[in-house]
Amino acid sequence: MNRSIVLKADFSISLKKRYFYRFLYIVVFLFSIVNKGMAQHATYNLADLKSKGLFIMENRSMSPLTEKHAVRFSSADGSGVAWLKNVEFSNGTIEVDLRGKDIKQGSFLGIAFHGVSKDSCEAIYFRPFNFLSKDSLQQAHMVQYVFDPAFGWERLRNEHPGVYEKKLQSPPAPNDWFHVKIVVKGKIIKVYVNNSTESCLEVSSLNEKMSGKLGLWVGNSSAGDFANLVVN
């Protein structure tokens, strides 16, 4: 009798534990989904991030602009990146407004991703000084993909002409703001400009590393303005 009662008590306690752990698992699972969804969608006020020290700067300084809550890079030799602190990017959509200058060989700007440093990252960038060029060769060099340091623009242009850089079918004015959307899905990268439904560049990533830091990028001797960064 006593033994039977003990067994029933033990069974009751074991059942309660099982239900408790099951409930705990469901709570953790639901929380992870919500948390993941939050991490995948973020709209950034870049001027606010600058004021709070939430950029890690490499080879550039940055100043805020009241216009569009934007930020402006200084110019310097070599490339420069402003990495977003505590932000990792793997797959998804990156949208941003960019503004360069109509300065020949002096305006390169875009987005760096899957980054380790400014010298080890993928980037999509634009050459605004080619937007209104009458030279057909220069027109073909408006938007560019690179994976530094292994696949810089020179190597890609020499070994794969016309693959990793393209012409924009409807280029914006070189001194004006323009909107960019970069879609990264696995190894496929697509780039859209000014809400076009047709991509202006589609490439396969050359990087084996599929996640890393996300940042604002400028090229050699280039300044640049950035606003309205959204990551999904």
DRENKEDO-804328 format. One record per residue: x, y, z of N, C-alpha, C, O, CB in turn; residue in one letter. Coordinates in steps of 0.05 Angstrom, whole numbers, plus 5000, padded with zeros to 4 digits. Glycine has a CB too. Example, Ala and Ser with C-alpha at 12.3 -4.5 7.8 and 13.67 -1.06 7.14 Angstrom:
((5264 4886 5156) (5246 4910 5156) (5264 4934 5156) (5285 4934 5169) (5226 4911 5181) 'A')
((5257 4955 5142) (5273 4979 5143) (5258 5001 5157) (5268 5023 5161) (5282 4988 5114) 'S')
//
This chain:
((5017 4976 5000) (5000 5000 5000) (5017 5025 5000) (5015 5043 4983) (4981 5000 5025) 'M')
((5035 5027 5020) (5052 5051 5021) (5069 5054 4996) (5073 5076 4986) (5070 5049 5046) 'N')
((5080 5031 4987) (5097 5031 4963) (5081 5041 4939) (5091 5057 4923) (5108 5003 4958) 'R')
((5056 5032 4937) (5039 5041 4915) (5034 5071 4915) (5033 5084 4895) (5013 5026 4915) 'S')
((5029 5081 4939) (5024 5110 4942) (5048 5126 4934) (5046 5147 4922) (5016 5116 4971) 'I')
((5072 5117 4942) (5097 5131 4935) (5101 5131 4905) (5109 5152 4894) (5121 5117 4948) 'V')
((5095 5109 4892) (5098 5108 4863) (5079 5127 4849) (5087 5141 4830) (5093 5079 4853) 'L')
((5054 5129 4859) (5035 5148 4847) (5045 5176 4851) (5041 5193 4833) (5008 5144 4859) 'K')
((5056 5183 4874) (5065 5210 4880) (5089 5217 4862) (5090 5239 4851) (5074 5212 4909) 'A')
((5107 5197 4859) (5130 5202 4841) (5121 5207 4812) (5132 5224 4799) (5150 5179 4842) 'D')
((5102 5191 4804) (5092 5194 4776) (5079 5221 4772) (5082 5233 4751) (5071 5172 4770) 'F')
((5064 5231 4792) (5051 5257 4791) (5071 5279 4789) (5068 5298 4773) (5033 5261 4815) 'S')
((5093 5277 4805) (5114 5297 4804) (5128 5297 4777) (5134 5318 4766) (5134 5293 4827) 'I')
((5133 5273 4767) (5147 5271 4741) (5130 5283 4719) (5141 5296 4701) (5153 5241 4735) 'S')
((5104 5279 4720) (5086 5290 4699) (5086 5320 4700) (5086 5333 4679) (5058 5279 4703) 'L')
((5086 5331 4724) (5086 5360 4727) (5112 5372 4716) (5112 5393 4703) (5083 5368 4757) 'K')
((5134 5358 4721) (5160 5367 4711) (5160 5367 4680) (5170 5385 4667) (5183 5350 4722) 'K')
((5148 5346 4669) (5147 5343 4640) (5131 5366 4628) (5140 5378 4608) (5135 5316 4632) 'R')
((5108 5373 4640) (5092 5395 4630) (5106 5422 4633) (5105 5439 4616) (5065 5395 4644) 'Y')
((5120 5424 4655) (5135 5449 4660) (5157 5453 4639) (5159 5475 4628) (5147 5449 4689) 'F')
((5172 5433 4634) (5194 5435 4615) (5183 5440 4586) (5195 5454 4570) (5212 5411 4615) 'Y')
((5160 5427 4581) (5148 5432 4554) (5139 5461 4551) (5143 5473 4531) (5124 5412 4551) 'R')
((5127 5471 4573) (5118 5499 4573) (5142 5518 4570) (5141 5537 4555) (5103 5506 4599) 'F')
((5164 5512 4584) (5188 5528 4583) (5199 5528 4555) (5208 5549 4545) (5209 5519 4603) 'L')
((5199 5505 4542) (5210 5503 4515) (5194 5520 4495) (5205 5533 4478) (5209 5473 4505) 'Y')
((5167 5519 4498) (5150 5535 4481) (5155 5565 4484) (5156 5580 4465) (5120 5529 4486) 'I')
((5158 5573 4509) (5163 5602 4515) (5189 5610 4502) (5191 5631 4489) (5164 5607 4545) 'V')
((5211 5594 4506) (5237 5601 4494) (5235 5601 4464) (5247 5619 4451) (5258 5581 4504) 'V')
((5221 5582 4452) (5219 5581 4423) (5204 5606 4412) (5214 5618 4393) (5204 5556 4415) 'F')
((5182 5613 4425) (5167 5637 4416) (5184 5662 4419) (5183 5680 4402) (5141 5639 4431) 'L')
((5198 5664 4441) (5215 5687 4446) (5237 5689 4425) (5243 5711 4415) (5228 5686 4474) 'F')
((5248 5667 4417) (5269 5667 4397) (5259 5677 4370) (5273 5691 4355) (5282 5639 4394) 'S')
((5234 5669 4363) (5222 5678 4338) (5217 5708 4338) (5224 5721 4319) (5195 5663 4333) 'I')
((5206 5718 4360) (5202 5747 4362) (5228 5762 4361) (5230 5782 4347) (5187 5753 4388) 'V')
((5247 5752 4376) (5273 5766 4377) (5287 5766 4350) (5299 5785 4342) (5291 5752 4398) 'N')
((5285 5743 4336) (5297 5741 4310) (5283 5760 4290) (5297 5773 4274) (5294 5712 4299) 'K')
((5257 5762 4292) (5242 5781 4275) (5250 5810 4280) (5253 5825 4261) (5213 5778 4279) 'G')
((5255 5816 4305) (5263 5843 4312) (5291 5849 4301) (5296 5871 4291) (5263 5848 4342) 'M')
((5309 5829 4302) (5336 5833 4293) (5337 5836 4263) (5355 5849 4253) (5353 5810 4302) 'A')
((5318 5825 4249) (5319 5825 4220) (5308 5851 4208) (5311 5856 4184) (5304 5802 4209) 'Q')
((5294 5867 4223) (5283 5892 4213) (5292 5915 4231) (5285 5915 4254) (5252 5890 4211) 'H')
((5306 5933 4219) (5315 5957 4234) (5318 5981 4216) (5328 5979 4194) (5342 5951 4248) 'A')
((5308 6003 4225) (5311 6029 4211) (5330 6046 4227) (5325 6050 4251) (5283 6043 4206) 'T')
((5350 6057 4214) (5371 6071 4229) (5371 6101 4222) (5372 6109 4199) (5399 6059 4222) 'Y')
((5370 6117 4243) (5375 6146 4241) (5405 6149 4243) (5417 6148 4265) (5359 6162 4263) 'N')
((5418 6154 4220) (5448 6153 4220) (5460 6176 4236) (5481 6173 4249) (5458 6154 4191) 'L')
((5447 6199 4235) (5458 6222 4250) (5456 6216 4280) (5474 6223 4296) (5442 6248 4244) 'A')
((5435 6202 4289) (5431 6195 4316) (5452 6174 4325) (5464 6175 4347) (5403 6184 4321) 'D')
((5458 6155 4307) (5478 6135 4313) (5505 6148 4316) (5521 6141 4334) (5480 6114 4291) 'L')
((5511 6168 4299) (5536 6183 4301) (5538 6197 4328) (5559 6196 4341) (5539 6204 4278) 'K')
((5517 6210 4337) (5518 6225 4362) (5521 6207 4386) (5532 6215 4407) (5492 6241 4365) 'S')
((5512 6182 4384) (5514 6163 4406) (5539 6145 4404) (5543 6128 4421) (5490 6145 4406) 'K')
((5556 6151 4385) (5581 6135 4382) (5577 6107 4374) (5592 6089 4383) (5596 6137 4408) 'G')
((5557 6101 4358) (5550 6074 4351) (5561 6066 4323) (5551 6047 4311) (5520 6071 4351) 'L')
((5582 6080 4314) (5597 6071 4291) (5626 6065 4299) (5638 6077 4316) (5597 6094 4269) 'F')
((5637 6045 4286) (5666 6039 4288) (5678 6049 4262) (5674 6037 4241) (5671 6008 4293) 'I')
((5694 6070 4263) (5705 6083 4240) (5732 6071 4232) (5749 6066 4249) (5708 6113 4245) 'M')
((5735 6068 4206) (5761 6059 4194) (5769 6079 4172) (5755 6080 4152) (5760 6030 4184) 'E')
((5790 6093 4177) (5803 6110 4157) (5785 6133 4147) (5787 6142 4124) (5811 6094 4133) 'N')
((5767 6142 4163) (5750 6165 4157) (5740 6178 4183) (5740 6165 4204) (5726 6157 4139) 'R')
((5732 6203 4181) (5716 6216 4202) (5689 6221 4190) (5684 6219 4166) (5730 6242 4212) 'S')
((5670 6227 4208) (5642 6230 4199) (5629 6254 4213) (5635 6259 4237) (5626 6204 4205) 'M')
((5612 6268 4199) (5598 6290 4212) (5568 6287 4206) (5561 6276 4185) (5608 6318 4201) 'S')
((5550 6296 4224) (5521 6293 4220) (5511 6315 4201) (5522 6337 4200) (5506 6294 4246) 'P')
((5490 6309 4187) (5475 6328 4170) (5447 6330 4180) (5434 6309 4186) (5476 6321 4140) 'L')
((5436 6354 4183) (5408 6357 4191) (5389 6347 4169) (5367 6337 4175) (5402 6386 4198) 'T')
((5398 6350 4144) (5382 6340 4122) (5380 6310 4122) (5400 6296 4122) (5396 6349 4095) 'E')
((5355 6300 4123) (5349 6271 4122) (5362 6256 4145) (5365 6231 4144) (5358 6260 4096) 'K')
((5370 6269 4167) (5384 6256 4189) (5408 6240 4179) (5413 6218 4187) (5365 6238 4205) 'H')
((5422 6252 4160) (5443 6239 4145) (5470 6243 4159) (5473 6258 4178) (5444 6249 4117) 'A')
((5490 6229 4148) (5518 6232 4156) (5535 6236 4132) (5529 6227 4110) (5528 6208 4173) 'V')
((5558 6250 4136) (5576 6256 4114) (5604 6246 4121) (5614 6252 4143) (5577 6286 4107) 'R')
((5616 6231 4103) (5644 6221 4107) (5663 6243 4098) (5658 6259 4080) (5648 6195 4090) 'F')
((5686 6244 4111) (5709 6259 4101) (5722 6244 4079) (5716 6221 4074) (5729 6265 4124) 'S')
((5740 6257 4064) (5755 6244 4043) (5783 6237 4054) (5794 6251 4071) (5757 6261 4018) 'S')
((5795 6217 4042) (5822 6208 4050) (5832 6188 4029) (5817 6177 4014) (5823 6197 4079) 'A')
((5858 6184 4029) (5869 6163 4012) (5860 6136 4022) (5857 6131 4046) (5900 6164 4011) 'D')
((5855 6118 4003) (5846 6091 4010) (5816 6090 4015) (5803 6111 4015) (5861 6081 4034) 'G')
((5806 6066 4020) (5777 6063 4026) (5772 6069 4055) (5791 6070 4072) (5768 6035 4019) 'S')
((5747 6073 4062) (5739 6078 4090) (5712 6066 4095) (5695 6064 4077) (5738 6108 4096) 'G')
((5708 6057 4120) (5682 6044 4127) (5673 6055 4155) (5690 6059 4172) (5685 6014 4127) 'V')
((5647 6058 4158) (5635 6063 4184) (5619 6038 4190) (5597 6035 4180) (5618 6089 4184) 'A')
((5629 6021 4207) (5615 5996 4215) (5594 6002 4236) (5600 6018 4255) (5634 5975 4225) 'W')
((5570 5990 4234) (5550 5993 4255) (5557 5975 4278) (5561 5951 4275) (5522 5987 4244) 'L')
((5559 5987 4302) (5566 5971 4326) (5545 5950 4331) (5521 5955 4330) (5570 5989 4350) 'K')
((5554 5926 4338) (5537 5904 4347) (5516 5896 4327) (5495 5886 4334) (5522 5912 4373) 'N')
((5522 5900 4301) (5504 5891 4280) (5518 5871 4262) (5540 5876 4251) (5495 5916 4262) 'V')
((5506 5847 4260) (5516 5826 4242) (5496 5822 4220) (5471 5823 4224) (5520 5799 4258) 'E')
((5506 5818 4196) (5488 5815 4173) (5496 5790 4158) (5519 5784 4153) (5489 5839 4154) 'F')
((5475 5774 4151) (5481 5750 4134) (5464 5751 4109) (5475 5758 4087) (5474 5724 4150) 'S')
((5438 5746 4111) (5420 5748 4089) (5399 5769 4094) (5393 5776 4117) (5406 5720 4083) 'N')
((5388 5780 4072) (5366 5799 4076) (5368 5822 4056) (5381 5820 4035) (5366 5810 4104) 'G')
((5355 5844 4063) (5354 5868 4045) (5366 5892 4059) (5359 5897 4083) (5325 5873 4036) 'T')
((5383 5906 4045) (5395 5931 4056) (5385 5954 4038) (5389 5953 4013) (5426 5930 4056) 'I')
((5374 5974 4049) (5365 5998 4034) (5379 6023 4046) (5382 6025 4070) (5334 6001 4034) 'E')
((5386 6041 4028) (5400 6065 4037) (5398 6087 4016) (5396 6081 3992) (5430 6060 4044) 'V')
((5399 6112 4024) (5401 6135 4006) (5430 6144 4005) (5443 6146 4025) (5382 6158 4015) 'D')
((5440 6148 3980) (5467 6156 3976) (5469 6183 3961) (5451 6189 3945) (5483 6134 3961) 'L')
((5490 6198 3966) (5495 6222 3950) (5525 6226 3947) (5540 6230 3966) (5482 6247 3963) 'R')
((5534 6224 3922) (5562 6228 3916) (5566 6255 3902) (5551 6273 3905) (5573 6205 3899) 'G')
((5588 6256 3886) (5595 6280 3871) (5602 6274 3843) (5612 6252 3837) (5618 6296 3886) 'K')
((5598 6293 3825) (5607 6291 3798) (5636 6299 3795) (5643 6319 3782) (5588 6308 3779) 'D')
((5653 6284 3808) (5682 6289 3808) (5696 6264 3797) (5695 6243 3809) (5693 6295 3837) 'I')
((5708 6267 3774) (5719 6244 3760) (5740 6230 3778) (5759 6242 3788) (5732 6252 3734) 'K')
((5737 6204 3781) (5754 6187 3798) (5755 6197 3827) (5775 6191 3841) (5782 6186 3786) 'Q')
((5734 6211 3836) (5735 6222 3863) (5710 6217 3879) (5705 6230 3899) (5741 6251 3862) 'G')
((5692 6199 3869) (5668 6194 3884) (5660 6164 3881) (5649 6156 3860) (5645 6212 3874) 'S')
((5665 6150 3902) (5658 6121 3903) (5644 6116 3930) (5655 6122 3951) (5683 6102 3900) 'F')
((5619 6107 3930) (5606 6103 3955) (5585 6080 3953) (5573 6076 3932) (5592 6129 3965) 'L')
((5581 6067 3976) (5562 6045 3976) (5560 6031 4004) (5563 6044 4024) (5570 6024 3955) 'G')
((5556 6005 4003) (5552 5990 4028) (5571 5967 4029) (5576 5953 4009) (5522 5979 4029) 'I')
((5583 5963 4052) (5601 5940 4058) (5585 5920 4075) (5570 5928 4093) (5627 5949 4071) 'A')
((5589 5894 4070) (5575 5874 4086) (5592 5848 4087) (5612 5845 4073) (5547 5868 4073) 'F')
((5584 5830 4105) (5600 5806 4110) (5628 5814 4117) (5647 5800 4108) (5598 5786 4086) 'H')
((5631 5835 4132) (5658 5847 4136) (5673 5837 4161) (5661 5829 4181) (5655 5876 4138) 'G')
((5699 5838 4159) (5717 5835 4181) (5731 5861 4187) (5733 5870 4210) (5738 5812 4175) 'V')
((5740 5874 4165) (5752 5901 4166) (5747 5914 4139) (5736 5902 4121) (5782 5900 4174) 'S')
((5757 5939 4136) (5753 5952 4110) (5769 5938 4088) (5762 5941 4065) (5762 5981 4112) 'K')
((5789 5923 4096) (5806 5909 4077) (5797 5880 4074) (5810 5864 4059) (5835 5910 4084) 'D')
((5776 5872 4087) (5765 5844 4084) (5735 5845 4086) (5723 5842 4108) (5777 5825 4106) 'S')
((5722 5850 4063) (5693 5852 4063) (5683 5851 4034) (5699 5854 4015) (5684 5878 4077) 'C')
((5657 5847 4031) (5644 5851 4005) (5632 5879 4005) (5626 5890 4026) (5622 5829 4001) 'E')
((5630 5890 3981) (5618 5916 3979) (5604 5919 3952) (5612 5909 3931) (5639 5938 3982) 'A')
((5582 5934 3953) (5568 5943 3929) (5571 5974 3929) (5564 5987 3949) (5538 5935 3928) 'I')
((5583 5985 3908) (5586 6014 3908) (5581 6026 3880) (5580 6011 3860) (5615 6021 3918) 'Y')
((5579 6052 3880) (5572 6067 3856) (5593 6087 3849) (5608 6097 3867) (5544 6081 3859) 'F')
((5595 6094 3824) (5612 6115 3814) (5595 6137 3802) (5590 6137 3778) (5633 6104 3793) 'R')
((5585 6156 3818) (5567 6176 3808) (5578 6193 3785) (5563 6203 3768) (5559 6195 3830) 'P')
((5605 6196 3784) (5617 6212 3763) (5614 6199 3735) (5618 6212 3715) (5646 6217 3769) 'F')
((5606 6174 3734) (5601 6161 3709) (5571 6162 3701) (5564 6153 3679) (5610 6133 3710) 'N')
((5554 6172 3718) (5525 6170 3713) (5517 6184 3687) (5499 6175 3673) (5510 6182 3737) 'F')
((5529 6207 3681) (5522 6222 3658) (5544 6223 3637) (5544 6240 3619) (5515 6251 3665) 'L')
((5562 6204 3639) (5584 6203 3620) (5574 6197 3592) (5555 6181 3588) (5605 6182 3629) 'S')
((5587 6209 3572) (5580 6203 3544) (5598 6180 3533) (5593 6170 3511) (5584 6228 3527) 'K')
((5617 6173 3548) (5636 6151 3540) (5623 6124 3547) (5617 6119 3570) (5663 6154 3555) 'D')
((5619 6108 3526) (5605 6082 3531) (5621 6064 3549) (5610 6048 3564) (5601 6068 3504) 'S')
((5648 6066 3549) (5664 6050 3567) (5660 6058 3596) (5658 6041 3613) (5694 6052 3560) 'L')
((5659 6084 3601) (5655 6094 3628) (5626 6088 3638) (5622 6083 3661) (5660 6124 3630) 'Q')
((5607 6088 3620) (5580 6082 3627) (5577 6054 3638) (5559 6049 3654) (5562 6086 3602) 'Q')
((5594 6036 3629) (5592 6008 3638) (5603 6004 3666) (5603 5982 3677) (5607 5990 3619) 'A')
((5613 6026 3678) (5626 6024 3704) (5611 6040 3725) (5624 6053 3742) (5655 6034 3702) 'H')
((5585 6040 3725) (5569 6056 3744) (5565 6043 3771) (5567 6056 3791) (5542 6062 3732) 'M')
((5560 6016 3771) (5555 6002 3796) (5574 5978 3797) (5579 5965 3776) (5525 5992 3799) 'V')
((5585 5972 3820) (5607 5952 3822) (5603 5935 3847) (5595 5944 3868) (5634 5967 3824) 'Q')
((5610 5909 3843) (5613 5890 3866) (5643 5884 3869) (5657 5881 3849) (5597 5863 3861) 'Y')
((5652 5883 3894) (5680 5874 3900) (5679 5857 3925) (5661 5858 3941) (5699 5898 3904) 'V')
((5700 5840 3927) (5705 5825 3951) (5735 5829 3957) (5751 5814 3947) (5697 5795 3949) 'F')
((5741 5848 3974) (5769 5854 3981) (5778 5835 4003) (5763 5827 4021) (5772 5883 3991) 'D')
((5804 5827 4003) (5824 5836 3983) (5828 5818 3959) (5842 5825 3940) (5850 5838 3998) 'P')
((5815 5795 3959) (5820 5776 3937) (5810 5785 3910) (5823 5780 3890) (5807 5749 3944) 'A')
((5786 5798 3910) (5774 5805 3884) (5767 5835 3884) (5744 5842 3887) (5748 5788 3879) 'F')
((5788 5851 3880) (5784 5879 3876) (5773 5886 3848) (5771 5868 3831) (5810 5895 3881) 'G')
((5766 5911 3844) (5753 5918 3818) (5772 5913 3794) (5762 5906 3773) (5745 5948 3819) 'W')
((5798 5917 3798) (5816 5914 3775) (5817 5884 3766) (5816 5878 3742) (5845 5923 3783) 'E')
((5820 5866 3786) (5820 5838 3778) (5794 5829 3766) (5794 5815 3745) (5826 5821 3803) 'R')
((5772 5838 3777) (5746 5830 3766) (5741 5841 3738) (5730 5828 3721) (5723 5839 3785) 'L')
((5750 5866 3734) (5747 5878 3708) (5764 5864 3687) (5756 5860 3664) (5754 5908 3709) 'R')
((5788 5856 3695) (5806 5843 3676) (5798 5814 3670) (5799 5805 3647) (5834 5843 3687) 'N')
((5790 5799 3691) (5784 5771 3688) (5755 5765 3681) (5749 5745 3669) (5791 5756 3713) 'E')
((5737 5783 3689) (5708 5779 3684) (5695 5805 3674) (5678 5816 3688) (5694 5769 3709) 'H')
((5703 5815 3651) (5693 5841 3642) (5662 5840 3638) (5651 5822 3627) (5706 5849 3615) 'P')
((5650 5861 3649) (5621 5864 3646) (5604 5846 3664) (5579 5846 3661) (5614 5858 3618) 'G')
((5616 5832 3682) (5601 5814 3700) (5596 5827 3727) (5573 5828 3737) (5616 5788 3704) 'V')
((5616 5838 3739) (5614 5849 3767) (5611 5880 3767) (5611 5892 3789) (5638 5841 3783) 'Y')
((5608 5892 3744) (5601 5920 3743) (5583 5925 3719) (5586 5911 3698) (5627 5938 3741) 'E')
((5565 5944 3722) (5545 5948 3701) (5538 5977 3698) (5546 5995 3714) (5520 5932 3708) 'K')
((5524 5982 3676) (5512 6009 3671) (5484 6010 3684) (5470 5990 3685) (5510 6014 3641) 'K')
((5476 6034 3693) (5449 6038 3702) (5432 6047 3678) (5440 6065 3663) (5448 6060 3725) 'L')
((5409 6035 3675) (5392 6041 3652) (5380 6069 3655) (5375 6083 3635) (5370 6021 3649) 'Q')
((5374 6077 3679) (5363 6104 3684) (5380 6117 3707) (5370 6119 3729) (5333 6103 3692) 'S')
((5404 6126 3700) (5422 6137 3721) (5411 6163 3733) (5401 6180 3718) (5450 6141 3710) 'P')
((5414 6167 3759) (5405 6192 3771) (5426 6214 3765) (5447 6209 3755) (5402 6189 3802) 'P')
((5419 6238 3773) (5438 6260 3771) (5461 6255 3790) (5456 6247 3813) (5425 6288 3777) 'A')
((5486 6259 3782) (5509 6251 3798) (5512 6265 3825) (5525 6255 3843) (5534 6254 3782) 'P')
((5500 6289 3827) (5503 6304 3852) (5478 6302 3870) (5476 6315 3891) (5508 6333 3846) 'N')
((5459 6285 3862) (5433 6283 3877) (5432 6258 3893) (5447 6239 3889) (5410 6284 3857) 'D')
((5414 6258 3913) (5408 6233 3928) (5396 6212 3909) (5381 6219 3891) (5389 6240 3951) 'W')
((5403 6187 3914) (5390 6165 3900) (5387 6142 3920) (5403 6139 3938) (5405 6156 3875) 'F')
((5366 6126 3915) (5360 6104 3933) (5370 6078 3922) (5368 6072 3899) (5329 6102 3937) 'H')
((5381 6062 3940) (5393 6036 3933) (5381 6014 3950) (5378 6017 3974) (5424 6037 3936) 'V')
((5375 5991 3937) (5367 5967 3952) (5385 5944 3943) (5388 5939 3919) (5337 5961 3946) 'K')
((5397 5931 3963) (5414 5908 3959) (5401 5884 3971) (5396 5884 3995) (5443 5913 3970) 'I')
((5396 5863 3955) (5383 5839 3965) (5404 5817 3965) (5415 5809 3944) (5358 5832 3948) 'V')
((5409 5806 3989) (5428 5784 3992) (5413 5759 4000) (5401 5758 4021) (5451 5791 4013) 'V')
((5413 5739 3983) (5399 5714 3988) (5417 5691 3981) (5421 5683 3958) (5372 5712 3971) 'K')
((5429 5680 4003) (5450 5659 3998) (5473 5671 3983) (5485 5691 3993) (5438 5635 3982) 'G')
((5480 5659 3961) (5503 5669 3945) (5495 5690 3925) (5512 5702 3912) (5516 5646 3931) 'K')
((5469 5695 3921) (5460 5713 3901) (5456 5741 3912) (5443 5745 3933) (5433 5703 3888) 'I')
((5467 5761 3898) (5465 5789 3906) (5453 5805 3883) (5463 5804 3861) (5493 5801 3914) 'I')
((5431 5819 3889) (5418 5836 3869) (5417 5864 3879) (5413 5869 3903) (5389 5825 3863) 'K')
((5420 5883 3860) (5421 5912 3867) (5400 5926 3850) (5397 5922 3826) (5449 5923 3862) 'V')
((5385 5944 3864) (5364 5960 3851) (5369 5989 3858) (5379 5996 3879) (5335 5951 3860) 'Y')
((5361 6007 3839) (5365 6036 3843) (5339 6050 3839) (5324 6045 3820) (5387 6047 3824) 'V')
((5333 6069 3858) (5309 6086 3856) (5283 6070 3851) (5267 6077 3834) (5313 6106 3833) 'N')
((5280 6049 3867) (5256 6034 3868) (5249 6020 3841) (5225 6014 3836) (5233 6051 3876) 'N')
((5269 6016 3825) (5264 6001 3800) (5257 5972 3806) (5267 5961 3826) (5289 6002 3782) 'S')
((5240 5960 3790) (5233 5932 3794) (5253 5913 3780) (5252 5889 3784) (5205 5927 3783) 'T')
((5271 5925 3764) (5291 5909 3750) (5318 5915 3763) (5326 5938 3767) (5292 5915 3720) 'E')
((5333 5894 3769) (5360 5897 3781) (5379 5909 3761) (5378 5903 3737) (5370 5871 3792) 'S')
((5397 5926 3771) (5418 5938 3755) (5443 5921 3756) (5461 5924 3739) (5424 5966 3763) 'C')
((5445 5903 3776) (5468 5886 3778) (5459 5860 3793) (5445 5862 3813) (5492 5899 3794) 'L')
((5468 5837 3783) (5462 5812 3796) (5487 5795 3794) (5497 5789 3772) (5438 5797 3783) 'E')
((5498 5787 3817) (5523 5772 3817) (5521 5750 3838) (5504 5749 3855) (5547 5791 3824) 'V')
((5540 5731 3835) (5543 5710 3855) (5566 5717 3873) (5588 5724 3864) (5548 5682 3841) 'S')
((5561 5716 3899) (5582 5724 3919) (5607 5708 3915) (5606 5684 3909) (5571 5721 3947) 'S')
((5630 5721 3918) (5656 5707 3916) (5667 5701 3944) (5690 5692 3947) (5676 5724 3901) 'L')
((5651 5706 3964) (5660 5704 3992) (5649 5678 4004) (5625 5672 4002) (5651 5728 4009) 'N')
((5667 5662 4016) (5658 5638 4030) (5645 5644 4057) (5630 5628 4067) (5681 5618 4033) 'E')
((5652 5667 4068) (5641 5676 4094) (5614 5689 4089) (5612 5709 4074) (5661 5695 4108) 'K')
((5593 5678 4100) (5566 5687 4094) (5553 5704 4115) (5529 5709 4115) (5548 5663 4089) 'M')
((5569 5715 4133) (5559 5734 4153) (5582 5751 4162) (5606 5744 4159) (5546 5720 4177) 'S')
((5576 5774 4174) (5597 5792 4184) (5586 5820 4189) (5562 5824 4190) (5620 5793 4164) 'G')
((5604 5838 4192) (5596 5866 4199) (5583 5880 4174) (5588 5873 4151) (5621 5882 4208) 'K')
((5567 5900 4181) (5553 5916 4161) (5562 5945 4164) (5563 5955 4187) (5522 5913 4164) 'L')
((5568 5958 4142) (5577 5986 4145) (5572 6003 4120) (5565 5993 4099) (5605 5986 4151) 'G')
((5576 6029 4123) (5576 6049 4102) (5604 6051 4090) (5623 6052 4105) (5565 6077 4112) 'L')
((5606 6050 4064) (5632 6047 4051) (5637 6070 4031) (5619 6079 4017) (5633 6021 4036) 'W')
((5662 6080 4031) (5671 6099 4010) (5698 6089 4000) (5714 6076 4014) (5673 6128 4022) 'V')
((5704 6096 3975) (5729 6088 3962) (5751 6108 3964) (5748 6129 3977) (5723 6081 3934) 'G')
((5772 6103 3949) (5796 6119 3950) (5790 6148 3944) (5778 6155 3923) (5816 6108 3930) 'N')
((5799 6166 3961) (5797 6195 3958) (5769 6205 3960) (5763 6229 3954) (5809 6204 3932) 'S')
((5750 6188 3967) (5722 6196 3966) (5710 6204 3992) (5716 6192 4013) (5706 6173 3954) 'S')
((5693 6224 3991) (5674 6230 4013) (5647 6218 4005) (5646 6201 3987) (5671 6261 4017) 'A')
((5626 6225 4019) (5600 6215 4012) (5579 6219 4033) (5586 6221 4057) (5602 6186 4005) 'G')
((5554 6221 4025) (5532 6225 4044) (5514 6200 4044) (5509 6188 4023) (5515 6251 4036) 'D')
((5504 6194 4068) (5487 6170 4072) (5463 6177 4090) (5466 6193 4108) (5504 6147 4085) 'F')
((5440 6165 4083) (5416 6170 4099) (5397 6146 4096) (5399 6130 4078) (5402 6196 4090) 'A')
((5378 6144 4115) (5355 6126 4114) (5364 6097 4109) (5354 6083 4091) (5337 6134 4091) 'N')
((5381 6087 4127) (5390 6059 4125) (5368 6041 4138) (5360 6046 4160) (5417 6055 4139) 'L')
((5360 6021 4122) (5340 6002 4132) (5350 5974 4126) (5360 5968 4103) (5312 6007 4118) 'V')
((5349 5956 4146) (5358 5928 4142) (5335 5910 4149) (5324 5911 4170) (5383 5922 4160) 'V')
((5329 5892 4130) (5308 5872 4134) (5320 5844 4132) (5305 5824 4135) (5285 5876 4113) 'N')
//
